[in-house]
Every structure is written in C-alpha cells, then in structure tokens.
C-alpha cells in the first residue's frame, strides 16, 4: 500500500509544478464537471483503473493502471479550443516523462504511457482528455515459492 501512496504523491507533486493547472486530485474522483468550481479549471483528476501482477522469482511486478483526466472549460476569459487541450496534454506528458521514475527509487520501475483519447463537449463546453498510464513497480513476494 505504501508504494501506491508514494506513486500518487509523486505524480501529484510533479503535476503541481505546472502553472496552467488549477486543481490536481488523485483518488478524489468527481463524477460530473458540475462538481468543480469554475476557478478549478483547468483540472486533472487521476484514479485507479485496474492492477495486474506478474510473478518474477522472489518478487512480483505490479502494473497499476490509472486514468488521468485533463479538463478544460470555457470561461469568461475566452473560449477553449481542442488544441488548447492538446497543448496542456503535451505539457503534462513532458513533465511526467522528463523523469519517468517520478523521483522514486526503491522498487519503482517507471511510468508507461498507454494512450489517450478526447471526450468532446456536448453541452457545457468542458473538454476532457484522458491519458491512460501504468505505474510499474516491484513488490517482495511474501512467503515461499515452490
């Protein structure tokens, strides 16, 4: 459990260095864009999708898959375009993948980019870009392997 907390804290810490982001949440998922205050946009929320494990002799390689949603909303300052979302996505990716080990050492392998997709706005001018990432780390095997 401590490794997941360390990963979550490291990702949030990296993303908080991006001046363009007003809100970064890991695990506190808001189900609707209406749950955000207008001053929280652009926002990022990250949440757990699934986990898989692979046995490696005396350790287990854990592949913790996460979704990172980037949300931008048209404000009184002006309309948001899809290319604005792409620019923010590039900034986020550059920030995370400039150090794919996100500052972690013991047991952490690295982040993997698994793709991304855009959700176009239907009514409230909120663009959402979802980046799928995996955090790979090693966990000691408890017990014996026969």
Secondary structure by P-SEA (a helix, b strand, c coil): caaaaaaaaaaaaaaaacccccccccccccccccccccccccbbbbbbcbbbbbbcccbbbbbbbbbbbbbbbbcccccccaaaaaaaaaaaaaaaaccccccccccccccccccbbbbbbccccbbbbbbbbbbbbccccccccc
